[in-house]
C-alpha cells in the first residue's frame, strides 16, 4: 500500500487566510493514520497565483488532489476518500 | 482568533484587495471595483439573495476597510469617493468599530421561544415555574407573552422536552459590558460610552457584521511618504505567521517599513517596574495589586470599574514603554503598533507616541498583497533581544510570571489569574475592589481575552498552537533581569 502524501502549504497567503489552523493536523494525522499518511509542511505550492488567487486559500495537496479553502475536516475527508480507493 | 470561517475570510480578502488597489496606479478606480471583482457577473451567489445584494454588502465591508463608519453611509457615495477621502484625511477616529447593519437582518432578536416540540403536557412546568405570569396555554400549547417575559430562562430549564429555547444574539451574548444591542428595528448598534473595545462582538457575529475601522490606508500613506515608519510588534505575534520573528522582521521591512521593534522589549520594562511597585505596595500593607497592561481591562476600569483603581498598578503598558523608546531614538518617525486586538486601537489613540495601530489580519493582508513569502527570507536581528518572560506576555499567566521572575524572592508573589473578562469575572473583580481583599493571592493578572492576547479578536492562529509555538521559541530566550 502506498503512503498518502499530504502537503500543507505554509506560504504566507495560505497561512494568513486560515492555514495557521491546519497545524493541528500535525497532532491529528499521526494519531489517526499512523504511518499510512505522510504529512509535510510545504513552501508555497504556487496555487494562490493561479486562477482563484487568494480567495480559495488555504490549500492542501492530498497526493495529486488539491483541497481548497482547506480545513482539518476537509483534509481528513479527502484522506479517507483516497484510502477507501486503495 | 475567531472560527467564523467564511465571514473572516471575506474580511481578509477585502483587506488584501484594498491594499492592492492602493498599490496600483489608480487607487480610487480599483477600490470602486472591489465588489465587482469579488462577485463578478455570472458567478454563483454564495450567501445572499442575489449578486447585487452581495456586492452591496461587500461595498459596506470595504467602507470599514477604508476606515469609515458603515452606519453613516447614505449609499450615494461611491467607493472611489471613500478612497479619495481616505487619502485626504489627516486624522483617525476614536471610534474603532462599525456595524454592517444590513447583515443584522438575518438574525432574530433575543427572546425566549416555544418551539414545535411543545407537547402541551398536563404538568405544565413552564407555566408553574414562570414568576412573571408570561406563559399561557393557547390551543393546548405554551405561548410566551414577550411583554411580560424577563428572559430569566426558568421555563427553558423546566421543560422536560427541551421545547423552549433562548434565541441568542451572539454579539449581545459575547459583550461583557452590555455595550452592543439589537434595537427595536432589529439592527445592532454599539454604545461607545460603554464599549471597552474588547472586540468580542467582531469575533462572535456569524454574519461578520461588526468590523474594525482599519487604519491601513493611513499606514500605507505614511509608508509611501518620505517619513520613517517603524513597526512595533506585540509579543503575541510569535506563532501568528509562518517562519520565526527574525524572518518576520525582514518581511515587515520588505513590505515597506523602515525598522521593527519587539514590544516584548517594553514588556521587560513593564515587568521590572511592576515588580518594584509590587514590593512597595505590599510593604505599604495593601492586600493585592492588579496588573495594568491589558488595554481592554484599562477601558473597563475607566468606564465601568473605577472602584478598583486604587489596586491597579500604575506601571505603564509594554506598548507605552516601547513607543517611548522608539520616539526617543527616532523623533520624526511614524510609529505603528501591530496588534492582536481592537482594544489596543483605543490605547494607541490615547497615546501620542503611537501614531497608528494595525491588526495581525491587516499585516497578513499586506504580506499577501505584496506576495511576501516569510519562510524564504533571511533573518534580521533586533537591536535589543527581549527576555523569555517579556516574550511570554501574550498568553494568560505570562504577565504574572514575569513579575515573579523579576523578583529575587519569587515566592512572595501569589498570583491569581483573571483569564478573560466576562460578567462573572467582572463581578469577581468588583468583589475584590469592595473588600480590598483577594483571598490567598496578592497579584491579580487581568487579561480581557480568554487565553490572553493570543485569544485576541484579530489573531490568525488558534490559541493552542500559538501557545506551543511561543513556548518553543522562547525556551531559548534569556531570563528577565531581576530588580534590586
Boltz contact constraints between the chains, C-beta under 6 A:
constraints:
  - contact:
      token1: [A, 10]
      token2: [B, 242]
      max_distance: 6.0
  - contact:
      token1: [A, 11]
      token2: [B, 373]
      max_distance: 6.0
  - contact:
      token1: [A, 12]
      token2: [B, 367]
      max_distance: 6.0
  - contact:
      token1: [A, 12]
      token2: [B, 372]
      max_distance: 6.0
  - contact:
      token1: [A, 12]
      token2: [B, 373]
      max_distance: 6.0
  - contact:
      token1: [A, 12]
      token2: [B, 374]
      max_distance: 6.0
  - contact:
      token1: [A, 13]
      token2: [B, 368]
      max_distance: 6.0
  - contact:
      token1: [A, 15]
      token2: [B, 242]
      max_distance: 6.0
  - contact:
      token1: [A, 16]
      token2: [B, 364]
      max_distance: 6.0
  - contact:
      token1: [A, 16]
      token2: [B, 368]
      max_distance: 6.0
  - contact:
      token1: [A, 20]
      token2: [B, 460]
      max_distance: 6.0
  - contact:
      token1: [A, 20]
      token2: [B, 461]
      max_distance: 6.0
  - contact:
      token1: [A, 21]
      token2: [B, 462]
      max_distance: 6.0
  - contact:
      token1: [A, 23]
      token2: [B, 465]
      max_distance: 6.0
  - contact:
      token1: [A, 44]
      token2: [B, 373]
      max_distance: 6.0
  - contact:
      token1: [A, 54]
      token2: [B, 16]
      max_distance: 6.0
  - contact:
      token1: [A, 54]
      token2: [B, 368]
      max_distance: 6.0
  - contact:
      token1: [A, 55]
      token2: [B, 13]
      max_distance: 6.0
